């Protein structure tokens, strides 16, 4: 009779498993009949074991596992071999995938078990494994997923109070977990301050990660560190400069660790950052220098602006590939702006971090020119915005710069009256702002003092005279006649005076002189010294009469008037008359005193020019 009941139960269970629509029944709680345990989640697979509780007996049962097929797919399901206490044989039914079986669910997996024997199966003193389900995670990004377990039918002859009707959906257990993505997607490995930082993308469902490292020359990965939590980066501080390292990462959670991983990993060659970076203002540029990094093939230089409020702009690459340990940034820089520089070392497959900086307050370098003038060397420079003062420097060729003077920030030129004569001189100017000082850029000049010539009329022509210039080997005399606007060279001489005999009476002449030392010329007086050439008057007589002493002379062509001077004895000449007009060529000295002898001379004049002094004539006043 027992076998007949078992056979009926087996057939009934098979029919229930393969039915399309179950028989509706009142829901019963089956949590007291079964216990579900999950194994480790390994290789993207998880296995659930359904245990019979020790308090129950069994003739047959059907268990459903409900899941989301977008997250999981069934790999296998079936009965676990139960040991029959009385040795009778039994029958079992393997897992069957069903769709729409339990209350319209689209994805279920059912396992039925049929026990046949003289008596119902008694569990004994502890739970016994009954059936197992194995699922595999699918997809690349897997969210949280849930597996629900239900008892669809339960039959026990000896314990009929526990029976569950066919078609019931009695809850057994529910398990929610994250399925790990594998392998973890690596981002990069790069040198940072203190070591190599490896970063990766967050893996859905991971509660931690294991980081592995393979140093250059090693054939396999070694465990580096276990990270508990959601951190997605790690800094490996145990690294050596110039050495290559490869990293990979495995994710893990409470169910275990993914075996699959990125075997290629991410690699970098670690380089120390330059230990020191210095900056210095150069003419219209900033020089950046740094300490050498062993093994580096080249360096990359970056620059950013430190704003007045302390914030900083983004980095700009100013030099992509520099093989030396210095670079001059000649790109357009602004006075008053604070710049910050950093340098990254590059080598085979890696580069250093950038955490060492060099700061500088930039000040533009004035553009300097220098030229000889009659009063010294005139130094001129371009104005620098924000300058409060300028310092002027000078050096003689072959020597060192010395400070000449400091001038106000509003000035843009200075005449060095103490310039060293007959030398090549260099001048430089440094601008100072409230916060910083700039660099200097020189302007050179060959300096030879300029002759300061004076002119006067002589009986033979216009005579130019000047002081001798030390170092001068010759002098060049230039002239402009009448209304001429350009200079004409009229003589090259070795003496420091010259008489221009090629002149016309009454004509205006302007003269200037350059000194020459065999290599370069001096400056010259661009205005020159101007004179009207006038011939020397000739005094013909000085006679005494009751009206005084009358002096007579010959007419001078081009003169606009005459000047008469006299002296007594060996005394000094004194002017006694000046009158205009070229027709009057005599003068009566009515102030002469009887018995005294006077000596007279006459000058012709025009504008501010006057002729040479005439011959002297003496006369004694008789009346």
Buried (B, 14 or more C-beta within 10 A) or exposed (E): EBEEBBEEBBEBBBEBBEEEEBEEBEEBEBBEBBBBEBBEBBBBBBBBBBBBBEEBBBBBBBBBBBBEEEBBBBBBBBBBEBEBEEEBEBBBBEBBEBEEBBEEBEBBBBBBBBBBBEBBBBBEEEBBBBBBBBBBBEEEEBEEBEBBBBBBBBBBBEBEEBBBBBBBBBBBBEBEBBBBBBBBEBBEBBBBEEBBBBBBEBBBBBBBBBBBBBBBEEEEBEEBEEBEEEEBBBEBEEBEBBBBBBBBBBBBBEBBBBEEBBEEBBBBBBBBBBEEBEBBBBBBBBBBBBBEBEBBEBBBBBBBBBEEEEEEEEBEEBBEEBEEBBBBBEEEBEBBBBBBBBBBBBBEEBBBBBEBBBEBBBBBBBBBBBEBBBBBBBBBBEBBEBBEBBBBBBBBEEEEBEEBEEBEBEBBEBEBEEBBBBBBBBBBBBBBBEEBBBBBBBBBBBBBBBBBBEBBBBBEBBBBBBEEBEBBEBBBBBBBBEEEEEBEEBBEEEEBBBBBEEBEBBBBBBBBBBBBBEEBBBBBBEEBBBBBBBBBBBBBEBEBEEEBBBBBBBBBEBBBBBBBBBBBEEEEBEEBBEEEEBEEBBBBBEEBEEEEEBBBBBBBBBEEBBBBBBBBBBBEBEE
